[in-house]
Amino acid sequence: VGVMHGERGTARRAAYGADYQIAGKTGTAQVVAIPQGEEYDSEALEERQRDHALFVGFAPADDPQIAVAVIVENGESGSGVAAPVARKVFDAYLRGIYPLADPVLGARTP
């Protein structure tokens, strides 16, 4: 819950405005090895070499009805890319809110 709703939660932006609590964990999966002492620089990598974005979670946190796992290949940010996708799935399932057009999910109707 702290990841999604905590003051310092890494994915709090993805949970902003939700009328239910989400419990989740964000992460990344490294695709290519970065030599020791060097920093990850996504712009220096080909898109296919960029980290995968991860999110796993469930909602509502106090009475789970749905669990979601999201992997966005080469998405780079679990909190910035994968968690917002999960939020859309949670909203669709729990609230019947379907985005009409979304750059990630595409056009959706109930």
Secondary structure, 3 states (H helix, E strand, C coil): CHHHHCCCCCCHHHHCCCCCCCEEEEEEECCCCCCCCCCCCHHHCCHHHCCEEEEEEEECCCCCCEEEEEEECCCCCHHHHHHHHHHHHHHHHHHCCCCCCCCCCCCCCC
